[in-house]
Amino acid sequence: MLAQSAFFPGCDSVTPHNGVRLVFHPQGLRPFVENWESVAARIIQRVHREAAANPSDETFLTINYRWKKCPLRLFSTLTTFGTALDIALQELRIESFFPADEVTRVVLTS
């Protein structure tokens, strides 16, 4: 994750597992969010909606590849843009892949 200390001093000492936890952590980004009530409510609604849609989704799904006899474990994220009023942007999706473990990170960055 991007080093937050450049913008938010003290956040580098916080190591939550994901962005939602970083936002809610008292020593994370929470003290810096001016519209906290609105942001927190929206994030909680989204998490509840996603949990209701996938009640058995308790695992972190990785895509496991074999490359030159080396296992590579990646996970992906989908980013969507736009609002319900902008069909063109709403249909745009960007999928990004990230290393799911240290071995994969080292192989991909060497």
BAFI-3210 file (N, C-alpha, C; in Angstrom, 3 decimals, decimal comma, padded with zeros to 6 digits):
// residues 110
n [1|2|3|4|5|6|7|8|9|10|11|12|13|14|15|16|17|18|19|20|21|22|23|24|25|26|27|28|29|30|31|32|33|34|35|36|37|38|39|40|41|42|43|44|45|46|47|48|49|50|51|52|53|54|55|56|57|58|59|60|61|62|63|64|65|66|67|68|69|70|71|72|73|74|75|76|77|78|79|80|81|82|83|84|85|86|87|88|89|90|91|92|93|94|95|96|97|98|99|100|101|102|103|104|105|106|107|108|109|110]
n.u [000,851|000,425|002,684|001,409|002,385|003,420|001,255|-000,478|000,530|001,842|000,314|001,757|002,530|000,378|-001,040|-003,370|-005,382|-006,729|-008,134|-010,568|-010,363|-008,150|-009,234|-011,123|-009,596|-008,465|-005,886|-005,348|-006,599|-008,910|-008,891|-008,351|-010,429|-012,761|-015,537|-016,630|-018,972|-020,657|-018,952|-018,245|-020,794|-021,509|-019,491|-019,950|-022,536|-021,938|-020,230|-022,004|-023,900|-022,315|-021,610|-024,116|-024,762|-022,910|-022,814|-021,300|-018,725|-015,928|-013,332|-010,149|-009,677|-007,259|-005,438|-003,634|-000,664|001,740|004,955|007,839|008,533|007,970|005,748|003,197|001,159|-001,654|-003,964|-006,926|-008,355|-011,280|-012,034|-014,485|-016,044|-017,844|-021,362|-024,769|-026,044|-024,395|-023,901|-021,841|-019,427|-020,047|-019,916|-017,239|-014,503|-011,660|-009,313|-006,994|-004,006|-002,382|000,410|-000,070|001,477|004,741|006,759|005,772|005,676|008,425|009,375|007,976|008,894|011,568]
n.v [-001,174|002,291|004,487|006,086|008,084|010,324|011,927|011,550|011,687|009,222|007,060|004,989|003,239|001,671|-001,394|-002,551|-005,128|-004,446|-001,829|-000,855|-001,427|000,181|002,730|002,795|002,400|003,752|004,866|005,007|006,165|007,342|009,650|011,699|012,056|014,269|014,310|012,197|010,770|010,456|009,086|006,776|005,621|005,037|003,213|001,117|000,361|-000,603|-002,778|-004,398|-004,927|-006,352|-008,550|-009,684|-010,441|-012,392|-014,649|-016,924|-016,301|-016,409|-016,555|-015,622|-015,271|-016,461|-016,407|-018,970|-019,410|-021,164|-020,497|-020,857|-023,022|-021,932|-021,073|-018,669|-016,476|-014,593|-011,900|-010,205|-006,960|-005,115|-002,089|000,337|003,025|006,137|006,975|006,083|007,614|007,892|006,045|005,300|005,587|003,931|001,399|001,022|-000,807|-001,614|-004,052|-005,023|-006,689|-008,143|-009,169|-011,948|-012,939|-012,896|-014,245|-014,206|-011,433|-010,793|-012,244|-010,984|-008,373|-008,508]
n.w [000,000|-000,656|000,889|003,584|005,198|003,962|003,402|005,548|008,572|010,777|009,994|008,824|010,787|011,227|010,345|008,833|007,264|004,946|002,831|003,892|006,618|007,170|006,823|008,909|011,201|014,288|014,457|011,859|008,832|009,710|011,586|009,804|008,062|007,111|006,567|008,118|009,127|006,862|005,065|006,547|006,923|004,258|003,510|005,315|004,510|001,943|002,542|004,001|001,972|000,124|001,711|002,161|-000,409|-000,920|001,098|001,809|001,237|002,538|002,090|000,703|-002,521|-004,671|-007,752|-008,885|-010,469|-012,497|-013,278|-015,009|-013,336|-010,897|-008,332|-008,653|-006,974|-007,338|-006,753|-007,761|-008,398|-009,117|-010,613|-010,877|-012,629|-012,582|-012,320|-011,606|-013,446|-015,594|-018,114|-019,903|-018,439|-016,305|-017,337|-017,756|-016,693|-014,792|-014,356|-011,996|-011,094|-008,291|-006,256|-004,115|-002,147|-000,569|-002,030|-004,657|-005,055|-004,995|-007,227|-009,298|-009,173|-009,650]
ca.u [000,000|001,141|003,061|000,490|003,009|003,646|000,049|-001,150|001,560|001,509|-000,421|002,635|002,653|-000,850|-000,963|-004,606|-005,335|-007,346|-008,431|-011,679|-009,815|-007,285|-010,095|-011,797|-008,642|-008,285|-004,584|-005,232|-007,070|-010,129|-008,771|-008,162|-011,632|-013,603|-016,951|-016,569|-020,264|-021,108|-018,034|-018,391|-022,100|-021,481|-018,624|-020,652|-023,614|-021,343|-019,757|-023,198|-024,464|-021,441|-021,715|-025,428|-024,753|-021,973|-022,718|-020,298|-017,441|-015,058|-011,943|-009,456|-009,428|-006,080|-005,218|-002,310|-000,026|003,068|005,777|009,227|008,568|007,785|004,331|002,863|-000,198|-002,118|-005,375|-007,268|-009,383|-011,989|-012,372|-015,517|-016,126|-019,123|-022,539|-025,921|-026,479|-023,399|-023,800|-020,540|-018,431|-020,474|-019,514|-015,784|-013,937|-010,230|-008,904|-005,578|-003,516|-001,396|000,963|-000,762|002,458|006,073|007,484|005,260|006,132|009,851|009,525|007,429|009,635|012,997]
ca.v [000,000|003,549|004,991|007,154|009,104|011,538|012,736|011,329|011,269|008,220|005,927|003,882|002,277|000,880|-002,408|-003,308|-006,055|-003,917|-000,408|-000,545|-001,401|001,354|003,904|002,757|002,296|005,044|005,425|004,949|007,354|007,898|011,011|012,669|012,129|015,352|013,937|010,841|010,105|010,078|008,079|005,532|005,029|004,484|002,027|000,051|-000,104|-001,404|-004,041|-005,205|-005,361|-007,382|-009,744|-010,289|-011,035|-013,521|-015,060|-017,967|-015,822|-016,151|-016,793|-014,699|-016,071|-016,128|-017,154|-019,567|-019,710|-021,759|-019,819|-021,318|-023,905|-021,132|-020,738|-017,255|-016,310|-013,225|-011,597|-009,076|-006,025|-004,450|-000,699|000,853|004,479|006,698|006,918|005,477|008,525|007,926|004,659|005,054|005,373|002,828|000,150|000,935|-001,533|-001,883|-005,125|-004,943|-007,880|-007,863|-010,385|-012,359|-013,346|-012,300|-014,928|-013,660|-010,043|-010,783|-012,719|-009,992|-007,113|-008,726]
ca.w [000,000|-000,712|002,207|003,931|006,036|003,192|003,501|006,818|009,520|011,767|009,425|008,440|011,886|011,215|009,290|008,653|006,145|003,735|002,838|004,798|007,989|007,288|006,981|010,209|012,307|014,963|014,119|010,403|008,118|010,324|012,110|008,735|007,220|007,625|006,469|008,649|009,243|005,517|004,508|007,315|006,614|002,897|003,502|006,037|003,631|000,879|003,114|004,295|000,692|-000,427|002,561|001,919|-001,751|-000,925|002,499|002,068|000,747|003,680|001,703|-000,178|-003,713|-005,467|-008,984|-008,726|-011,739|-012,460|-014,267|-014,888|-012,161|-009,686|-008,134|-008,505|-006,458|-007,557|-006,574|-008,613|-007,968|-010,209|-010,353|-011,774|-012,624|-012,970|-011,460|-012,286|-014,506|-016,674|-018,597|-020,537|-017,392|-015,457|-017,976|-017,774|-015,566|-014,893|-013,455|-011,635|-010,404|-007,252|-005,647|-002,891|-001,145|-000,719|-003,114|-005,913|-005,162|-005,325|-008,613|-010,224|-009,114|-009,935]
c.u [000,892|001,463|002,204|001,173|003,278|002,452|-000,581|-000,138|001,050|000,828|000,471|002,784|001,434|-000,767|-002,255|-004,521|-005,943|-007,686|-009,550|-011,167|-008,902|-008,117|-010,714|-010,840|-008,405|-006,920|-004,321|-005,704|-008,265|-009,958|-008,670|-009,403|-012,583|-015,084|-017,131|-017,921|-020,762|-020,260|-018,217|-019,715|-022,091|-020,627|-019,325|-021,798|-023,056|-020,881|-020,936|-023,813|-023,631|-021,522|-023,048|-025,468|-023,876|-021,780|-021,650|-018,905|-016,547|-013,589|-011,433|-009,038|-008,192|-006,119|-003,782|-001,767|001,273|003,836|007,233|009,435|008,426|006,300|004,167|001,402|-000,584|-003,582|-005,672|-008,320|-010,018|-012,339|-013,423|-015,598|-017,557|-020,204|-023,666|-026,401|-025,536|-023,115|-022,419|-019,474|-018,771|-020,016|-018,007|-015,287|-012,460|-009,906|-007,396|-005,202|-002,392|-000,845|000,258|000,195|003,819|006,864|007,061|005,725|007,582|010,060|009,080|008,209|011,127|013,281]
c.v [001,230|004,012|006,200|008,300|010,393|012,482|012,690|010,807|010,267|006,997|004,758|002,851|001,357|-000,113|-003,203|-004,144|-005,506|-002,441|-000,013|-000,468|-000,205|002,609|003,943|002,740|003,667|005,685|005,349|006,256|008,032|009,324|012,090|012,867|013,155|015,011|012,486|010,127|009,620|008,960|006,746|004,844|004,370|003,219|000,858|-000,505|-001,010|-002,761|-004,958|-005,760|-006,490|-008,664|-010,450|-010,994|-012,287|-014,056|-016,115|-017,545|-015,421|-016,240|-015,707|-015,513|-015,573|-016,934|-017,658|-020,002|-020,467|-021,132|-020,191|-022,113|-023,155|-020,825|-019,229|-017,167|-014,834|-013,100|-010,372|-008,199|-005,433|-003,039|-000,280|002,356|004,905|006,548|006,267|006,344|008,534|006,512|004,364|004,783|004,179|001,489|-000,025|000,243|-001,777|-002,967|-005,025|-006,190|-007,500|-009,170|-010,679|-012,839|-012,753|-012,935|-014,359|-012,226|-009,959|-011,193|-011,635|-008,687|-007,273|-008,510]
c.w [000,000|000,701|002,541|004,657|005,285|003,321|004,880|007,836|010,540|011,206|009,052|009,537|011,962|010,065|009,186|007,383|004,864|003,922|003,778|006,233|008,205|007,512|008,376|011,406|012,943|014,700|012,612|009,793|008,784|010,858|011,029|007,866|007,810|007,599|006,932|008,652|007,877|004,933|005,227|006,999|005,243|002,838|004,186|005,192|002,535|001,394|003,432|003,015|000,096|000,390|002,337|000,563|-001,815|000,492|002,782|001,634|001,919|003,301|000,782|-001,390|-004,444|-006,749|-008,891|-010,082|-011,494|-013,606|-014,026|-013,597|-010,834|-009,519|-007,958|-008,074|-006,585|-007,151|-007,426|-007,949|-009,216|-009,767|-011,360|-011,598|-012,898|-011,920|-012,239|-013,445|-015,707|-017,146|-019,157|-019,483|-016,518|-016,030|-018,038|-016,512|-015,833|-013,879|-013,245|-010,856|-009,458|-006,699|-004,325|-001,818|-001,493|-001,859|-004,463|-006,109|-005,594|-006,785|-009,592|-010,238|-009,393|-011,392]
res [m|l|a|q|s|a|f|f|p|g|c|d|s|v|t|p|h|n|g|v|r|l|v|f|h|p|q|g|l|r|p|f|v|e|n|w|e|s|v|a|a|r|i|i|q|r|v|h|r|e|a|a|a|n|p|s|d|e|t|f|l|t|i|n|y|r|w|k|k|c|p|l|r|l|f|s|t|l|t|t|f|g|t|a|l|d|i|a|l|q|e|l|r|i|e|s|f|f|p|a|d|e|v|t|r|v|v|l|t|s]
***
